[in-house]
Amino acid sequence: MVHPVPIVSSRYVTSDCNSLDLVIVREPFNPSRGNFMVTNANGRVMFNVIGDFLSLADRRVLCDLNGTPILSFQRKHGYILDQWDVFRGSSNERIFRTKRTCFVPCKTTLEVFLGGNTNENVWDFLVRGTLFNNSCTIYARDGTTVVAKMQKKHSVESIALRKDTFRVRVFPNVDYAFIVALVVILDQSKINKQFT
């Protein structure tokens, strides 16, 4: 993208000349509650995503290294479309909403509506995932500009322990906290399809 796009915060926007490679690992034995660890390509921990075991609303919290909530997101129940609302920290300030709109078995599409887009007639970002969400591409509003890509890594460990690993490339001038939240929501949408 030509201009920086801070969705969560400008401090999480990648530089204007370099992409950022992230690794997102869903911890084993928690596939339905979604605990994730996010590192950079060098293995330095960037974020943790914690599932709220006491919540009936499928709530997740994206935390920084100090455990401070950056985003909280939860599934909206009672809707035909799988929807997630994402809020700033622990507040009620909605930053964006996602809606799953493609119900073809081998594809998943999430439309992303930023907080100021109250009509939600036209999406602001689009996530297109493949069979079982093994990969996805995230597009800006024009539908052609790629802002991030994700590829799921397959290994014996991932199959035996259900320890899924996602490699994510975030392109220049893009908010990587926002991208992490989208990848987690995409993964949890897949789980929702399996268990509902």
C-alpha positions as CSV (number, residue, x, y, z in Angstrom):
1,M,0.0,0.0,0.0
2,V,1.2,3.5,-0.8
3,H,0.1,5.2,2.4
4,P,0.3,3.7,5.9
5,V,-3.0,2.1,7.1
6,P,-3.2,2.1,10.9
7,I,-6.3,0.2,12.0
8,V,-5.3,-0.7,15.5
9,S,-2.4,1.6,16.0
10,S,0.3,3.4,14.0
11,R,3.0,1.6,16.1
12,Y,2.0,-1.7,14.5
13,V,2.2,-0.5,10.9
14,T,5.0,-2.1,8.9
15,S,7.7,0.1,7.4
16,D,7.1,1.6,4.0
17,C,9.8,-0.5,2.3
18,N,9.8,-3.8,4.1
19,S,7.4,-6.7,4.6
20,L,7.1,-8.3,8.0
21,D,7.0,-12.1,8.3
22,L,5.1,-13.5,11.3
23,V,4.5,-17.0,12.6
24,I,1.2,-17.7,14.4
25,V,1.0,-21.0,16.3
26,R,-2.3,-22.3,17.7
27,E,-1.4,-24.1,20.9
28,P,-2.3,-27.8,21.0
29,F,-5.2,-29.2,23.1
30,N,-7.2,-25.9,22.8
31,P,-8.5,-26.1,19.2
32,S,-11.9,-24.7,20.0
33,R,-10.9,-21.9,22.3
34,G,-8.0,-20.7,20.3
35,N,-4.9,-19.8,22.3
36,F,-2.2,-18.5,19.9
37,M,1.4,-17.2,20.1
38,V,2.6,-14.8,17.5
39,T,6.4,-14.4,16.8
40,N,8.4,-12.6,14.2
41,A,10.6,-14.6,11.8
42,N,13.5,-14.6,14.3
43,G,11.3,-16.2,17.0
44,R,10.7,-13.1,19.1
45,V,7.3,-13.1,20.7
46,M,5.1,-10.2,19.5
47,F,1.6,-11.1,20.8
48,N,-0.5,-13.7,22.5
49,V,-4.1,-14.4,21.8
50,I,-6.0,-15.9,24.7
51,G,-9.4,-17.6,24.6
52,D,-11.7,-16.7,27.5
53,F,-12.8,-20.1,28.9
54,L,-15.5,-18.5,31.0
55,S,-17.1,-16.6,28.2
56,L,-20.1,-18.0,26.4
57,A,-19.5,-15.5,23.5
58,D,-16.4,-17.1,22.1
59,R,-14.2,-14.2,23.2
60,R,-10.6,-13.8,22.3
61,V,-8.1,-11.2,23.5
62,L,-4.9,-10.1,21.6
63,C,-2.3,-9.1,24.2
64,D,1.1,-7.5,24.0
65,L,4.2,-8.9,25.7
66,N,3.1,-7.3,29.0
67,G,-0.3,-9.0,28.9
68,T,-2.0,-5.7,28.1
69,P,-5.1,-6.2,25.9
70,I,-4.7,-4.6,22.5
71,L,-7.9,-6.1,20.9
72,S,-10.7,-8.1,22.1
73,F,-13.0,-9.9,19.7
74,Q,-16.0,-12.2,20.0
75,R,-18.3,-14.1,17.8
76,K,-21.8,-12.8,17.4
77,H,-24.3,-15.6,18.0
78,G,-27.7,-15.9,16.5
79,Y,-26.7,-14.8,13.0
80,I,-26.8,-16.8,9.8
81,L,-23.4,-15.4,8.8
82,D,-20.5,-16.1,11.1
83,Q,-19.7,-12.6,12.4
84,W,-17.0,-11.3,14.8
85,D,-16.9,-7.9,16.4
86,V,-13.4,-6.5,17.3
87,F,-12.9,-3.9,20.0
88,R,-10.0,-1.7,21.1
89,G,-8.4,-3.3,24.2
90,S,-11.1,-4.1,26.8
91,S,-13.3,-1.2,25.7
92,N,-16.6,-1.1,23.8
93,E,-15.1,0.8,20.9
94,R,-15.6,-1.4,17.9
95,I,-12.7,-1.1,15.4
96,F,-14.1,-3.5,12.9
97,R,-16.5,-6.4,12.2
98,T,-16.0,-9.5,10.0
99,K,-18.7,-11.4,8.2
100,R,-18.2,-14.8,6.5
101,T,-20.0,-14.6,3.2
102,C,-18.9,-17.6,1.2
103,F,-20.4,-21.0,2.0
104,V,-18.8,-23.0,-0.7
105,P,-17.1,-26.0,1.0
106,C,-13.7,-25.4,-0.4
107,K,-13.6,-21.6,0.2
108,T,-14.0,-19.1,3.0
109,T,-14.5,-15.4,2.4
110,L,-14.6,-12.8,5.2
111,E,-15.7,-9.3,4.5
112,V,-14.2,-6.7,6.9
113,F,-16.0,-3.5,7.8
114,L,-14.1,-0.8,9.7
115,G,-15.8,0.9,12.6
116,G,-16.7,4.1,10.6
117,N,-18.4,2.0,7.9
118,T,-21.8,1.8,9.7
119,N,-23.8,1.0,6.5
120,E,-21.6,-2.0,5.7
121,N,-22.7,-1.9,2.1
122,V,-19.2,-2.2,0.8
123,W,-16.4,-4.0,2.6
124,D,-13.1,-2.2,3.5
125,F,-10.9,-5.4,3.4
126,L,-11.5,-8.9,2.0
127,V,-10.1,-12.2,3.2
128,R,-10.2,-15.1,0.8
129,G,-9.3,-18.5,2.2
130,T,-8.8,-21.8,0.5
131,L,-9.8,-25.4,1.4
132,F,-9.7,-25.8,5.2
133,N,-8.1,-22.3,5.4
134,N,-4.7,-23.7,4.4
135,S,-3.9,-20.3,2.9
136,C,-5.5,-16.9,2.5
137,T,-5.0,-13.6,0.9
138,I,-6.1,-10.3,2.4
139,Y,-7.1,-7.5,0.0
140,A,-7.6,-3.8,0.5
141,R,-10.9,-2.1,-0.5
142,D,-10.0,-2.0,-4.2
143,G,-10.1,-5.8,-4.3
144,T,-6.7,-6.1,-6.1
145,T,-4.1,-4.7,-3.6
146,V,-2.8,-7.5,-1.5
147,V,-2.0,-6.4,2.1
148,A,-1.1,-9.8,3.5
149,K,-0.8,-13.5,2.8
150,M,-1.0,-16.5,5.0
151,Q,0.1,-20.1,4.4
152,K,-0.6,-22.9,6.9
153,K,2.4,-25.1,7.5
154,H,1.8,-28.9,7.6
155,S,3.9,-31.2,9.6
156,V,3.7,-34.4,11.6
157,E,3.5,-32.3,14.8
158,S,0.6,-30.2,13.5
159,I,-1.4,-33.3,12.6
160,A,-0.6,-35.4,15.7
161,L,-0.9,-32.5,18.3
162,R,-3.3,-30.3,16.4
163,K,-0.6,-27.6,16.7
164,D,-1.3,-25.5,13.7
165,T,1.3,-23.1,12.4
166,F,0.5,-20.2,10.1
167,R,3.2,-18.2,8.3
168,V,2.0,-14.7,7.5
169,R,3.6,-12.1,5.3
170,V,2.4,-8.6,6.0
171,F,3.2,-6.1,3.2
172,P,4.6,-2.6,3.7
173,N,2.4,0.1,5.4
174,V,0.0,-2.4,6.8
175,D,-1.1,-2.8,10.5
176,Y,0.1,-6.2,11.5
177,A,-2.0,-6.4,14.7
178,F,-5.0,-6.1,12.5
179,I,-3.7,-8.9,10.2
180,V,-3.1,-11.2,13.2
181,A,-6.7,-10.7,14.3
182,L,-8.0,-11.5,10.8
183,V,-5.9,-14.8,10.6
184,V,-7.2,-15.9,14.1
185,I,-10.8,-15.1,13.1
186,L,-10.4,-17.0,9.9
187,D,-9.1,-20.0,11.7
188,Q,-11.8,-19.8,14.3
189,S,-14.4,-19.5,11.5
190,K,-13.2,-22.9,10.2
191,I,-13.6,-24.4,13.6
192,N,-17.1,-23.0,13.8
193,K,-18.0,-24.7,10.6
194,Q,-16.7,-28.0,11.9
195,F,-18.5,-28.0,15.2
196,T,-21.8,-26.2,14.5
